[in-house]
Amino acid sequence: MHHRDSLGSDQLIEPGQLGLMTSGEGIAHAEHSPVPHPALLHGVQLWVALPSAVRHAAPSWEFHRALPVLSDRALTATVLLGSLAGETSPGTTHSALVGADVHLGAGADALRRSSRTSSTRS
């Protein structure tokens, strides 16, 4: 995906990378498929409401070429935002959230607890 915005950002985002735009007081942007491009493109665009305390902050753009990847048997997870199983994304978040690209291979058990993961409830 090719991202451009009113801050002057002009970035090609490839699989496994993170482009993170925070609108704050406002930003104009566009995403386009690069030319040439494969017949099938994979990507996700999520919109998250900003907490009141940062809703009117200056807009920003971040690009992260490398993201943490967790592997356990036939499970692979790229941590896009937040923290998961001891790995933390370099992307800035303004609320408690986790985003991960999870791939399960044959024999993977996403419900199994490994010694690396834990869960807390309040």
VOZA-684301 format. One record per residue: residue number from 0; residue in three letters; chain; x, y, z of N, C-alpha, C, O in turn. Coordinates in steps of 0.1 Angstrom, whole numbers, plus 2048, in hexadecimal, padded with zeros to 3 digits. Atoms other than C-alpha are relative to their C-alpha. Last residue first. Example, Ala and Ser with C-alpha at 12.3 -4.5 7.8 and 13.67 -1.06 7.14 Angstrom:
+-----+--------+--------+------+------+------+-------+-------+-------+------+------+------+------+------+------+
: num : residu : chaine : n.xx : n.yy : n.zz : ca.xx : ca.yy : ca.zz : c.xx : c.yy : c.zz : o.xx : o.yy : o.zz :
+-----+--------+--------+------+------+------+-------+-------+-------+------+------+------+------+------+------+
:   1 :    ser :      A :  7F7 :  7F5 :  800 :   889 :   7F5 :   847 :  7F8 :  80B :  808 :  7FD :  816 :  809 :
:   0 :    ala :      A :  809 :  7F4 :  800 :   87B :   7D3 :   84E :  809 :  80C :  800 :  813 :  80C :  807 :
+-----+--------+--------+------+------+------+-------+-------+-------+------+------+------+------+------+------+
//
This chain:
+-----+--------+--------+------+------+------+-------+-------+-------+------+------+------+------+------+------+
: num : residu : chaine : n.xx : n.yy : n.zz : ca.xx : ca.yy : ca.zz : c.xx : c.yy : c.zz : o.xx : o.yy : o.zz :
+-----+--------+--------+------+------+------+-------+-------+-------+------+------+------+------+------+------+
: 121 :    ser :      A :  802 :  7F7 :  7F5 :   7A4 :   7BE :   973 :  7F1 :  801 :  804 :  7ED :  808 :  80D :
: 120 :    arg :      A :  80D :  7FA :  801 :   7AE :   7A0 :   95E :  7FE :  80A :  80C :  803 :  807 :  817 :
: 119 :    thr :      A :  805 :  7FB :  7F3 :   7D0 :   794 :   957 :  7F3 :  807 :  7FE :  7F0 :  80C :  7F3 :
: 118 :    ser :      A :  80B :  7F8 :  802 :   7DC :   77C :   93B :  7FC :  806 :  80E :  7FC :  7FE :  818 :
: 117 :    ser :      A :  808 :  7FF :  7F4 :   7FD :   76C :   936 :  7F4 :  809 :  7FE :  7F4 :  811 :  7F4 :
: 116 :    thr :      A :  80B :  7F8 :  800 :   812 :   760 :   919 :  7F9 :  800 :  80E :  7F9 :  7F6 :  815 :
: 115 :    arg :      A :  7FC :  7F2 :  804 :   836 :   754 :   917 :  7F4 :  809 :  802 :  7F5 :  815 :  802 :
: 114 :    ser :      A :  7FA :  7FA :  7F4 :   82F :   732 :   92A :  804 :  80F :  7FD :  807 :  816 :  807 :
: 113 :    ser :      A :  7F2 :  803 :  7FF :   817 :   729 :   90E :  806 :  807 :  80C :  7FF :  80F :  813 :
: 112 :    arg :      A :  7F8 :  7F6 :  7F9 :   7F2 :   729 :   912 :  80E :  7FB :  800 :  811 :  7F0 :  805 :
: 111 :    arg :      A :  7F6 :  806 :  7F7 :   7E0 :   714 :   8F8 :  808 :  80B :  807 :  80C :  815 :  800 :
: 110 :    leu :      A :  805 :  800 :  7F2 :   7C2 :   726 :   8E9 :  80A :  7FB :  80A :  808 :  7FD :  816 :
: 109 :    ala :      A :  800 :  7F2 :  7FB :   7D3 :   72F :   8C8 :  7FB :  801 :  80E :  7FD :  80B :  815 :
: 108 :    asp :      A :  80A :  7FF :  7F6 :   7DB :   70A :   8C2 :  801 :  80E :  806 :  809 :  810 :  80F :
: 107 :    ala :      A :  7FF :  7F5 :  7F6 :   7EF :   705 :   8A2 :  7F4 :  800 :  809 :  7E9 :  7FC :  806 :
: 106 :    gly :      A :  7FC :  805 :  7F3 :   7EF :   6E2 :   892 :  801 :  80C :  80B :  804 :  809 :  816 :
: 105 :    ala :      A :  805 :  80D :  7FD :   7EF :   6EF :   86E :  805 :  7FC :  80E :  811 :  7FC :  811 :
: 104 :    gly :      A :  7FD :  80B :  809 :   7F9 :   713 :   86D :  7FA :  7F3 :  805 :  7F3 :  7F3 :  810 :
: 103 :    leu :      A :  800 :  80D :  7FA :   7EA :   730 :   87F :  802 :  7F6 :  7F5 :  7FB :  7F5 :  7EB :
: 102 :    his :      A :  800 :  80A :  80A :   7F3 :   754 :   874 :  801 :  7F2 :  807 :  80A :  7F0 :  80F :
: 101 :    val :      A :  7FD :  80E :  7FB :   7EC :   771 :   88B :  7FE :  7F6 :  7F4 :  7F4 :  7F6 :  7ED :
: 100 :    asp :      A :  803 :  808 :  80C :   7EF :   796 :   880 :  804 :  7F2 :  804 :  810 :  7EF :  805 :
:  99 :    ala :      A :  7F7 :  80A :  804 :   7ED :   7A8 :   8A2 :  7FB :  7F9 :  7F3 :  7F0 :  7F7 :  7F1 :
:  98 :    gly :      A :  803 :  804 :  80D :   7DD :   7C7 :   8B0 :  80B :  7F6 :  7FB :  817 :  7F9 :  7FD :
:  97 :    val :      A :  7F6 :  809 :  805 :   7DC :   7CE :   8D5 :  7FB :  7FD :  7F2 :  7EF :  7FA :  7EF :
:  96 :    leu :      A :  805 :  809 :  80A :   7CA :   7EB :   8E6 :  80C :  7F7 :  7FB :  817 :  7FB :  7FC :
:  95 :    ala :      A :  7FC :  80E :  7FE :   7CD :   800 :   905 :  7FA :  7F7 :  7F5 :  7EE :  7F4 :  7F6 :
:  94 :    ser :      A :  809 :  807 :  7F7 :   7C9 :   824 :   8F9 :  805 :  7F1 :  801 :  80E :  7ED :  7F9 :
:  93 :    his :      A :  805 :  7F7 :  7F6 :   7DF :   83E :   8E9 :  7F6 :  7FA :  809 :  7F0 :  801 :  811 :
:  92 :    thr :      A :  80F :  801 :  7FE :   7F4 :   827 :   8D4 :  7FD :  809 :  80B :  805 :  80D :  814 :
:  91 :    thr :      A :  806 :  7F8 :  7F5 :   816 :   82E :   8C4 :  7F1 :  7FD :  801 :  7EA :  7FD :  7F8 :
:  90 :    gly :      A :  80B :  7F6 :  803 :   824 :   813 :   8AE :  7FA :  806 :  80C :  7F8 :  800 :  816 :
:  89 :    pro :      A :  7FB :  7F3 :  7FF :   845 :   802 :   8B9 :  7F6 :  80B :  7FD :  7F8 :  817 :  7FF :
:  88 :    ser :      A :  7FF :  7F9 :  80D :   832 :   7E2 :   8BF :  806 :  80E :  803 :  804 :  814 :  80D :
:  87 :    thr :      A :  807 :  7F3 :  801 :   839 :   7D0 :   8E0 :  802 :  806 :  7F3 :  80E :  808 :  7EE :
:  86 :    glu :      A :  7FB :  7F9 :  80C :   842 :   7AB :   8E6 :  7F7 :  80D :  7FE :  7EB :  80C :  800 :
:  85 :    gly :      A :  7F3 :  7FB :  7FE :   83D :   79B :   908 :  806 :  808 :  7F5 :  811 :  80D :  7F7 :
:  84 :    ala :      A :  7F7 :  80A :  7FC :   820 :   785 :   8FE :  80E :  805 :  802 :  818 :  7FE :  7FE :
:  83 :    leu :      A :  805 :  80D :  800 :   80E :   7A1 :   8EC :  80B :  7F6 :  804 :  815 :  7F6 :  7FD :
:  82 :    ser :      A :  7F7 :  80B :  7FC :   813 :   7C6 :   8EF :  7F9 :  7F3 :  801 :  7ED :  7F2 :  804 :
:  81 :    gly :      A :  801 :  805 :  7F2 :   803 :   7E3 :   8DD :  80A :  7F6 :  803 :  814 :  7F4 :  7FD :
:  80 :    leu :      A :  802 :  7F5 :  7F6 :   800 :   7E7 :   8B8 :  7FF :  7FA :  80D :  7FA :  7EE :  80F :
:  79 :    leu :      A :  802 :  7F4 :  807 :   80A :   7D1 :   89A :  7FF :  80C :  809 :  806 :  816 :  807 :
:  78 :    val :      A :  807 :  7F7 :  7F7 :   818 :   7B3 :   8AC :  800 :  80E :  7F9 :  80A :  814 :  7F8 :
:  77 :    thr :      A :  7F9 :  7F4 :  801 :   81F :   799 :   891 :  7F9 :  80A :  809 :  7ED :  80C :  807 :
:  76 :    ala :      A :  808 :  7F4 :  7FE :   812 :   777 :   89C :  80A :  80C :  7FF :  814 :  80D :  806 :
:  75 :    thr :      A :  7F8 :  7F4 :  802 :   81E :   755 :   890 :  7F8 :  80C :  802 :  7ED :  80D :  7FC :
:  74 :    leu :      A :  806 :  7F2 :  7FE :   80E :   735 :   89D :  80B :  80A :  7FE :  816 :  80A :  803 :
:  73 :    ala :      A :  805 :  7FC :  80E :   819 :   712 :   890 :  7F9 :  80E :  801 :  7F1 :  811 :  7F8 :
:  72 :    arg :      A :  805 :  80C :  808 :   830 :   70B :   8AE :  7FB :  805 :  7F3 :  803 :  80B :  7EB :
:  71 :    asp :      A :  802 :  80B :  7F6 :   834 :   72D :   8C0 :  7FA :  7F4 :  7F8 :  7EE :  7F5 :  7F5 :
:  70 :    ser :      A :  802 :  80D :  806 :   840 :   74B :   8AD :  7FF :  7F6 :  80A :  807 :  7F6 :  814 :
:  69 :    leu :      A :  800 :  80B :  7F7 :   83D :   770 :   8B7 :  7FE :  7F3 :  7F8 :  7F6 :  7F2 :  7EF :
:  68 :    val :      A :  808 :  80C :  804 :   846 :   78C :   89F :  802 :  7F5 :  80B :  80D :  7F2 :  80F :
:  67 :    pro :      A :  7FD :  80C :  7F9 :   850 :   7AF :   8A9 :  7F7 :  7F4 :  7FB :  7EC :  7F6 :  7F9 :
:  66 :    leu :      A :  80A :  802 :  7F5 :   84C :   7C9 :   88E :  804 :  7F3 :  807 :  80A :  7EA :  801 :
:  65 :    ala :      A :  7FF :  80C :  7F9 :   866 :   7D7 :   875 :  7F7 :  7FF :  80C :  7F6 :  809 :  814 :
:  64 :    arg :      A :  7FC :  80A :  80A :   860 :   7F2 :   85B :  801 :  7F2 :  807 :  7FD :  7E8 :  801 :
:  63 :    his :      A :  7F7 :  80A :  7FA :   84E :   809 :   872 :  802 :  7F4 :  7F7 :  7F9 :  7ED :  7F4 :
:  62 :    phe :      A :  7FE :  80C :  809 :   83E :   828 :   863 :  80A :  7F7 :  808 :  815 :  7FC :  80C :
:  61 :    glu :      A :  7F4 :  809 :  7FC :   82F :   843 :   879 :  801 :  7F5 :  7F6 :  7F7 :  7F0 :  7F1 :
:  60 :    trp :      A :  7FE :  80C :  809 :   818 :   860 :   86E :  80C :  7F9 :  805 :  817 :  7FF :  808 :
:  59 :    ser :      A :  7F3 :  806 :  801 :   80B :   87C :   885 :  800 :  7F4 :  7F7 :  7F5 :  7EE :  7F4 :
:  58 :    pro :      A :  800 :  80C :  807 :   7EF :   895 :   88A :  80E :  7FA :  7FE :  818 :  802 :  7FF :
:  57 :    ala :      A :  7FB :  7FE :  80E :   7F3 :   8AF :   8A5 :  7FF :  7F2 :  7F9 :  802 :  7E8 :  7FF :
:  56 :    ala :      A :  7F1 :  7FF :  802 :   7DF :   8A8 :   8C4 :  803 :  802 :  7F1 :  7FB :  801 :  7E9 :
:  55 :    his :      A :  7FD :  7F4 :  807 :   7B9 :   8B0 :   8C6 :  810 :  802 :  7FF :  814 :  80D :  7FD :
:  54 :    arg :      A :  808 :  7FF :  80C :   7AD :   88D :   8CF :  804 :  80C :  7F8 :  802 :  80C :  7EC :
:  53 :    val :      A :  7F7 :  7FE :  80C :   7CA :   888 :   8E7 :  7F8 :  802 :  7F3 :  7FE :  802 :  7E9 :
:  52 :    ala :      A :  7F4 :  7F9 :  7FD :   7B8 :   88B :   909 :  809 :  803 :  7F4 :  811 :  80D :  7F5 :
:  51 :    ser :      A :  803 :  7F2 :  800 :   796 :   881 :   8FB :  80D :  808 :  803 :  80F :  813 :  7FD :
:  50 :    pro :      A :  806 :  7FC :  7F3 :   7A2 :   85E :   8F3 :  800 :  80F :  800 :  807 :  816 :  7F9 :
:  49 :    leu :      A :  7F6 :  7FB :  7F7 :   7A8 :   858 :   8CD :  7F9 :  804 :  80D :  7EE :  809 :  80D :
:  48 :    ala :      A :  803 :  7F3 :  7FB :   78E :   843 :   8BA :  80B :  804 :  80B :  80F :  7FC :  813 :
:  47 :    val :      A :  802 :  801 :  7F2 :   79F :   826 :   8A8 :  7FD :  80E :  805 :  805 :  817 :  802 :
:  46 :    trp :      A :  802 :  7F3 :  7FB :   79D :   821 :   882 :  7FC :  7FE :  80F :  7F3 :  7F7 :  813 :
:  45 :    leu :      A :  808 :  7FF :  7F5 :   7AC :   801 :   874 :  7FF :  80F :  805 :  808 :  817 :  804 :
:  44 :    gln :      A :  800 :  7F2 :  7FB :   7BA :   7FC :   852 :  7F6 :  800 :  80B :  7EA :  7FD :  809 :
:  43 :    val :      A :  80C :  7FD :  7F8 :   7C4 :   7D9 :   848 :  801 :  80E :  804 :  80C :  814 :  806 :
:  42 :    gly :      A :  7FD :  7F5 :  7F7 :   7DB :   7CB :   82D :  7F3 :  802 :  809 :  7E9 :  7FC :  806 :
:  41 :    his :      A :  804 :  803 :  7F3 :   7DF :   7B0 :   813 :  803 :  80C :  809 :  80E :  812 :  808 :
:  40 :    leu :      A :  7F9 :  7F7 :  7F6 :   7E0 :   7B7 :   7EE :  7FA :  7FC :  80E :  7EE :  7F9 :  80F :
:  39 :    leu :      A :  806 :  801 :  7F2 :   7D7 :   79C :   7D4 :  808 :  808 :  80A :  814 :  805 :  80C :
:  38 :    ala :      A :  80F :  801 :  801 :   7DE :   7A2 :   7AF :  7F9 :  800 :  80D :  7EE :  805 :  80D :
:  37 :    pro :      A :  805 :  80E :  802 :   802 :   7AD :   7B7 :  7F0 :  800 :  7FF :  7EA :  80A :  803 :
:  36 :    his :      A :  802 :  807 :  7F4 :   80B :   7D1 :   7B2 :  7FA :  7F3 :  7FE :  7F5 :  7F0 :  7F3 :
:  35 :    pro :      A :  80A :  80B :  800 :   819 :   7E7 :   797 :  7FE :  7FA :  80D :  806 :  7FC :  817 :
:  34 :    val :      A :  800 :  805 :  80E :   812 :   802 :   7A0 :  80E :  7FC :  7FC :  817 :  804 :  7FD :
:  33 :    pro :      A :  7F4 :  7FC :  808 :   80D :   806 :   7C5 :  7FF :  7FA :  7F2 :  7F8 :  7F0 :  7F0 :
:  32 :    ser :      A :  7F8 :  80C :  804 :   7EA :   803 :   7D2 :  80B :  804 :  7F8 :  80A :  80C :  7EF :
:  31 :    his :      A :  802 :  805 :  80E :   7DF :   824 :   7E0 :  808 :  7F3 :  7FF :  812 :  7F1 :  805 :
:  30 :    glu :      A :  7F9 :  80C :  802 :   7D9 :   833 :   802 :  7FD :  7FB :  7F3 :  7F2 :  7FB :  7EE :
:  29 :    ala :      A :  805 :  809 :  80B :   7CF :   857 :   807 :  809 :  7F4 :  800 :  815 :  7F5 :  803 :
:  28 :    his :      A :  7F7 :  80B :  804 :   7D2 :   870 :   823 :  7F9 :  7F8 :  7F5 :  7ED :  7F9 :  7F3 :
:  27 :    ala :      A :  805 :  805 :  80D :   7C5 :   891 :   831 :  809 :  7F5 :  7FB :  815 :  7F7 :  7FC :
:  26 :    ile :      A :  7F6 :  804 :  80A :   7CD :   898 :   855 :  7F8 :  7FB :  7F4 :  7EE :  7F4 :  7F6 :
:  25 :    gly :      A :  804 :  802 :  80E :   7BA :   8A7 :   872 :  80C :  7FE :  7F7 :  816 :  803 :  7F8 :
:  24 :    glu :      A :  808 :  7F5 :  805 :   7BC :   8B3 :   896 :  7FC :  7FF :  7F1 :  7F4 :  807 :  7EC :
:  23 :    gly :      A :  7FF :  7F4 :  7F7 :   7C8 :   891 :   8A2 :  7F6 :  80B :  7FB :  7EB :  808 :  7F8 :
:  22 :    ser :      A :  806 :  7F5 :  806 :   7C8 :   87A :   883 :  801 :  80D :  809 :  803 :  818 :  804 :
:  21 :    thr :      A :  809 :  7FB :  7F5 :   7E1 :   860 :   88F :  7FB :  80E :  7FB :  802 :  817 :  7F8 :
:  20 :    met :      A :  804 :  7F2 :  801 :   7F0 :   84D :   872 :  7F7 :  803 :  80B :  7ED :  7FC :  80E :
:  19 :    leu :      A :  80A :  7FC :  7F5 :   802 :   82C :   877 :  7FE :  80F :  7FF :  807 :  817 :  802 :
:  18 :    gly :      A :  802 :  7F2 :  802 :   813 :   81A :   85A :  7F6 :  804 :  80A :  7EA :  7FF :  80A :
:  17 :    leu :      A :  80B :  7F9 :  7FA :   81F :   7F8 :   866 :  801 :  80F :  7FC :  80B :  816 :  7FE :
:  16 :    gln :      A :  7FD :  7F3 :  7FC :   834 :   7DE :   853 :  7F4 :  808 :  805 :  7E9 :  803 :  803 :
:  15 :    gly :      A :  7F8 :  801 :  7F4 :   830 :   7B9 :   84F :  805 :  80D :  806 :  80C :  80E :  810 :
:  14 :    pro :      A :  805 :  80A :  7F6 :   824 :   7BB :   82B :  80A :  7FF :  80C :  816 :  7FF :  80B :
:  13 :    glu :      A :  7FF :  80E :  805 :   831 :   7DB :   81A :  7FB :  7F6 :  80B :  7FA :  7FA :  817 :
:  12 :    ile :      A :  801 :  809 :  7F4 :   828 :   800 :   821 :  7FF :  7F1 :  7FA :  7F6 :  7EE :  7F3 :
:  11 :    leu :      A :  805 :  80D :  804 :   834 :   818 :   807 :  800 :  7F7 :  80C :  80B :  7F6 :  812 :
:  10 :    gln :      A :  7FA :  80D :  7FC :   837 :   83A :   817 :  7FA :  7F4 :  7F9 :  7ED :  7F3 :  7F9 :
:   9 :    asp :      A :  801 :  807 :  80C :   831 :   85F :   80E :  807 :  7F3 :  801 :  814 :  7F2 :  800 :
:   8 :    ser :      A :  7FC :  80E :  7FF :   82C :   874 :   82D :  7FD :  7FA :  7F2 :  7F3 :  7FC :  7EC :
:   7 :    gly :      A :  7F5 :  802 :  809 :   829 :   899 :   825 :  805 :  7F2 :  800 :  80F :  7EF :  7F9 :
:   6 :    leu :      A :  7F4 :  7FD :  7F8 :   813 :   8A2 :   843 :  80D :  7FF :  7F7 :  818 :  803 :  7FB :
:   5 :    ser :      A :  7FE :  7F1 :  800 :   7F5 :   8A4 :   82B :  80C :  804 :  809 :  80F :  810 :  809 :
:   4 :    asp :      A :  809 :  7F8 :  7F8 :   7F7 :   87E :   825 :  804 :  80F :  800 :  80F :  812 :  7FA :
:   3 :    arg :      A :  7FC :  7F2 :  801 :   804 :   863 :   80E :  7F7 :  808 :  809 :  7EB :  805 :  80A :
:   2 :    his :      A :  807 :  7F6 :  7F8 :   803 :   83D :   813 :  806 :  80E :  7FD :  812 :  810 :  7FC :
:   1 :    his :      A :  7F9 :  7F4 :  800 :   80C :   823 :   7F9 :  7F8 :  80B :  807 :  7ED :  80E :  803 :
:   0 :    met :      A :  808 :  7F4 :  800 :   800 :   800 :   800 :  809 :  80C :  800 :  814 :  80C :  806 :
+-----+--------+--------+------+------+------+-------+-------+-------+------+------+------+------+------+------+
//
